Amino acid sequence: MTIVDPVLDLSLWITLCSVGFVAGLIDAIAGGGGMLTVPTLLTSGLPPHVALGTNKLAASFGSSTASFAFYRKKLFNPKYWRVAIIATAIGAIIGTLIVNLLSVEFLDKYIPVLIILTAVYTLVAKSTINQVCGLPIKTNAIKCKQMIQGLVLGFYDGVAGPGTGAFWVSSSSVLYKIDILLSSGLARATNFVSNFFSLITFIYLGHVNFLLGLSMGLFIMLGAWVGAHYAIKFGGKFIRPVFITVVILMSINLAHQAWFS
């Protein structure tokens, strides 16, 4: 097993760490930070598999910090979402094993397109619920929704990842009719679960750059800490505009990289 770990020049390291902070801030507030970190890692010269694996290492820092902040504010109930957590872990492992089978050439073409489609989806998706409301009564139907949602989004995070948090927020508001803060709390926690289990699989496969992942991860963690507290303090009125702005900016940036560079 080979772990790719090239020597970086100072300017590139500073750029990647700065991007990490911004991505952590964005991801904690509105989701979608991976739409920034994955393209940045790819443009730094990493092969697609290593870029995805390294992104999982870096993202695990931010998602763990943000999820803990939401948990402390009682915006995430692990017992209630247990089925979703387990399904997410299984989906992430399966997705990571599958992406390992895809060729570098295919990933070079498919990752930018997938991220653009993710950004477009977030623009046209229905608005999330801003009115504060509690969790619905846990029934077998709710458990089934959790299982399917966890498997699908965990699988997606294992295969690619960008926009997973945004998908969790939007789908949870539709499936469970919960407000954006509870949706964000669930998104941050399950995003950490899928990041962690995908990361473990990527490490086993040898597709992680530890120098980049740890460096970016520390700055993502700092950005996530700041972002999570702003999200909790200002609620949906603050999160939704930031979310839309981030998606628009990422869409323009990714379209330029994919089609005109």
C-alpha positions as CSV (number, residue, x, y, z in Angstrom):
1,M,0.0,0.0,0.0
2,T,1.5,3.3,-1.1
3,I,0.5,6.6,0.6
4,V,1.1,9.6,-1.8
5,D,2.8,12.4,0.1
6,P,4.8,14.8,-2.2
7,V,6.8,17.8,-0.9
8,L,4.8,21.0,-1.3
9,D,6.0,24.5,-1.9
10,L,5.0,27.1,0.7
11,S,2.7,29.1,-1.6
12,L,0.7,26.0,-2.6
13,W,0.5,24.9,1.1
14,I,-0.8,28.4,2.1
15,T,-3.4,28.3,-0.7
16,L,-4.7,24.9,0.2
17,C,-4.9,25.7,3.9
18,S,-6.8,29.0,3.1
19,V,-9.2,27.1,0.9
20,G,-9.6,24.6,3.8
21,F,-10.7,27.4,6.2
22,V,-13.2,28.8,3.7
23,A,-14.5,25.4,2.9
24,G,-15.0,24.5,6.6
25,L,-16.8,27.8,7.1
26,I,-19.1,27.2,4.1
27,D,-19.7,23.6,5.0
28,A,-20.7,24.2,8.6
29,I,-23.1,27.0,7.6
30,A,-24.7,25.8,4.4
31,G,-23.1,22.6,3.2
32,G,-21.2,22.2,0.0
33,G,-17.6,22.8,1.1
34,G,-16.5,19.8,-0.8
35,M,-17.4,21.6,-4.0
36,L,-14.5,23.8,-3.2
37,T,-11.9,21.5,-1.8
38,V,-12.1,18.6,-4.3
39,P,-11.4,20.9,-7.4
40,T,-8.6,22.6,-5.5
41,L,-7.0,19.3,-4.7
42,L,-7.3,18.2,-8.3
43,T,-5.7,21.4,-9.6
44,S,-2.8,20.9,-7.2
45,G,-1.8,17.9,-9.3
46,L,-3.1,15.0,-7.2
47,P,-4.6,12.0,-9.1
48,P,-8.4,11.8,-8.7
49,H,-8.4,8.8,-6.3
50,V,-5.9,10.5,-4.1
51,A,-7.7,13.8,-4.3
52,L,-10.9,12.1,-3.1
53,G,-9.2,10.2,-0.3
54,T,-7.3,13.3,0.9
55,N,-10.5,15.3,0.8
56,K,-12.1,12.7,3.1
57,L,-9.2,13.1,5.6
58,A,-9.5,16.9,5.6
59,A,-13.3,16.9,5.6
60,S,-13.4,14.6,8.7
61,F,-11.9,17.4,10.8
62,G,-14.5,19.9,9.8
63,S,-17.5,17.5,10.0
64,S,-16.5,16.2,13.4
65,T,-16.1,19.8,14.8
66,A,-19.4,21.0,13.3
67,S,-21.4,17.9,14.3
68,F,-20.1,18.2,17.9
69,A,-21.2,21.8,18.0
70,F,-24.7,20.9,16.9
71,Y,-24.9,18.0,19.3
72,R,-23.9,20.2,22.2
73,K,-26.8,22.6,21.3
74,K,-29.1,19.6,21.3
75,L,-29.8,19.9,17.5
76,F,-28.8,16.3,16.9
77,N,-30.2,13.2,18.6
78,P,-27.9,10.2,17.9
79,K,-30.5,7.7,19.3
80,Y,-33.3,9.0,17.1
81,W,-31.1,8.9,13.9
82,R,-29.4,5.6,14.7
83,V,-30.7,3.8,11.6
84,A,-29.5,6.7,9.4
85,I,-26.1,6.6,11.0
86,I,-25.6,2.9,10.4
87,A,-26.9,3.0,6.8
88,T,-24.7,6.0,6.1
89,A,-21.6,4.1,7.2
90,I,-22.5,1.1,5.1
91,G,-23.2,3.2,2.0
92,A,-20.0,5.1,2.4
93,I,-17.8,2.0,2.5
94,I,-19.6,0.5,-0.6
95,G,-19.3,3.8,-2.5
96,T,-15.5,4.1,-1.8
97,L,-14.9,0.5,-2.9
98,I,-16.7,1.2,-6.1
99,V,-14.9,4.4,-6.9
100,N,-11.6,2.6,-6.5
101,L,-12.5,0.4,-9.5
102,L,-13.0,3.4,-11.8
103,S,-10.2,4.6,-14.1
104,V,-8.3,7.9,-13.6
105,E,-9.5,9.0,-17.0
106,F,-13.1,8.5,-16.2
107,L,-12.8,10.3,-12.9
108,D,-11.0,13.3,-14.5
109,K,-14.1,13.7,-16.7
110,Y,-16.8,12.8,-14.3
111,I,-15.9,14.6,-11.1
112,P,-16.3,18.2,-12.5
113,V,-19.5,17.3,-14.2
114,L,-20.9,15.7,-11.1
115,I,-20.1,18.7,-9.0
116,I,-21.7,21.1,-11.5
117,L,-24.9,19.0,-11.5
118,T,-24.8,19.1,-7.7
119,A,-24.6,22.8,-7.7
120,V,-27.4,23.1,-10.2
121,Y,-29.6,20.8,-8.0
122,T,-29.1,23.0,-5.0
123,L,-30.2,26.0,-6.9
124,V,-33.5,24.5,-8.1
125,A,-34.3,22.4,-4.9
126,K,-37.2,23.5,-2.8
127,S,-36.6,25.8,0.0
128,T,-35.9,24.2,3.4
129,I,-38.3,24.7,6.3
130,N,-37.3,27.7,8.5
131,Q,-40.1,27.5,11.1
132,V,-38.7,25.8,14.2
133,C,-40.3,22.4,14.9
134,G,-39.3,19.2,16.7
135,L,-38.6,15.7,15.4
136,P,-41.5,13.7,14.2
137,I,-42.7,10.6,16.1
138,K,-40.3,7.7,15.2
139,T,-42.2,5.1,13.3
140,N,-41.3,2.2,11.1
141,A,-41.9,4.5,8.1
142,I,-39.4,7.0,9.5
143,K,-36.8,4.2,10.1
144,C,-37.3,3.1,6.5
145,K,-36.7,6.6,5.2
146,Q,-33.6,6.9,7.4
147,M,-32.2,3.6,6.0
148,I,-32.8,4.6,2.3
149,Q,-31.5,8.1,2.8
150,G,-28.4,7.0,4.7
151,L,-27.5,4.3,2.1
152,V,-28.0,6.6,-0.9
153,L,-26.2,9.7,0.5
154,G,-23.5,7.6,2.2
155,F,-22.9,5.9,-1.1
156,Y,-22.7,9.2,-2.9
157,D,-20.3,10.6,-0.3
158,G,-18.1,7.5,-0.8
159,V,-18.1,7.8,-4.6
160,A,-17.6,11.6,-4.8
161,G,-18.7,13.7,-1.8
162,P,-19.2,17.3,-2.9
163,G,-22.6,18.6,-1.9
164,T,-23.4,15.7,0.4
165,G,-24.2,18.0,3.3
166,A,-26.5,20.1,1.1
167,F,-28.3,17.0,0.0
168,W,-28.8,15.9,3.6
169,V,-30.3,19.3,4.5
170,S,-32.7,19.6,1.6
171,S,-33.8,15.9,1.6
172,S,-34.3,15.8,5.4
173,S,-36.5,18.9,5.4
174,V,-38.7,17.1,2.8
175,L,-38.7,13.6,4.3
176,Y,-39.2,14.6,7.9
177,K,-40.6,18.1,7.8
178,I,-38.0,19.4,10.2
179,D,-36.6,22.9,10.3
180,I,-33.2,23.9,8.8
181,L,-31.3,23.8,12.1
182,L,-32.3,20.2,12.9
183,S,-31.6,19.3,9.2
184,S,-28.2,20.9,9.5
185,G,-27.5,19.1,12.7
186,L,-28.3,15.7,11.1
187,A,-26.3,16.7,7.9
188,R,-23.2,17.5,9.9
189,A,-23.3,14.3,12.0
190,T,-24.0,11.9,9.1
191,N,-21.5,13.7,6.9
192,F,-18.9,13.0,9.6
193,V,-19.9,9.3,9.6
194,S,-19.6,9.0,5.8
195,N,-16.4,10.9,5.8
196,F,-14.9,8.8,8.5
197,F,-15.8,5.4,7.1
198,S,-14.9,6.4,3.6
199,L,-11.6,7.7,4.9
200,I,-10.8,4.4,6.6
201,T,-11.5,2.6,3.3
202,F,-9.4,5.1,1.3
203,I,-6.5,4.6,3.8
204,Y,-6.7,0.8,3.3
205,L,-6.6,1.3,-0.5
206,G,-3.6,3.7,-0.2
207,H,-5.3,6.8,-1.7
208,V,-4.6,9.4,1.0
209,N,-2.0,12.2,1.0
210,F,-1.5,12.7,4.8
211,L,0.5,15.9,4.6
212,L,-2.2,17.7,2.6
213,G,-5.1,16.1,4.4
214,L,-3.9,16.9,7.9
215,S,-2.9,20.5,6.9
216,M,-6.2,21.3,5.2
217,G,-8.1,19.4,7.9
218,L,-6.8,21.7,10.7
219,F,-7.9,24.8,8.9
220,I,-11.2,23.2,7.9
221,M,-11.8,22.4,11.6
222,L,-11.2,26.1,12.5
223,G,-13.5,27.3,9.7
224,A,-16.2,24.7,10.7
225,W,-16.0,25.8,14.4
226,V,-16.6,29.4,13.3
227,G,-19.3,28.5,10.8
228,A,-21.2,26.2,13.1
229,H,-21.6,28.8,15.8
230,Y,-22.7,31.4,13.3
231,A,-25.3,29.0,11.9
232,I,-26.7,28.2,15.3
233,K,-26.7,31.9,16.3
234,F,-28.4,33.3,13.3
235,G,-30.5,30.3,12.2
236,G,-32.3,29.8,8.8
237,K,-32.5,33.5,7.9
238,F,-28.7,33.5,7.8
239,I,-28.0,30.0,6.5
240,R,-30.3,30.1,3.4
241,P,-28.8,33.2,1.7
242,V,-25.2,32.0,2.3
243,F,-26.2,28.6,0.9
244,I,-27.5,30.1,-2.3
245,T,-24.6,32.4,-2.7
246,V,-22.1,29.6,-2.2
247,V,-23.8,27.4,-4.7
248,I,-23.8,30.2,-7.4
249,L,-20.1,30.9,-6.9
250,M,-19.1,27.3,-6.9
251,S,-21.2,26.7,-10.1
252,I,-19.5,29.5,-11.9
253,N,-16.0,28.4,-10.8
254,L,-16.5,24.7,-11.6
255,A,-18.1,25.5,-15.0
256,H,-15.0,27.6,-15.9
257,Q,-12.6,24.8,-14.8
258,A,-14.5,22.1,-16.5
259,W,-15.2,23.7,-19.9
260,F,-12.8,26.6,-20.5
261,S,-9.5,25.8,-18.7
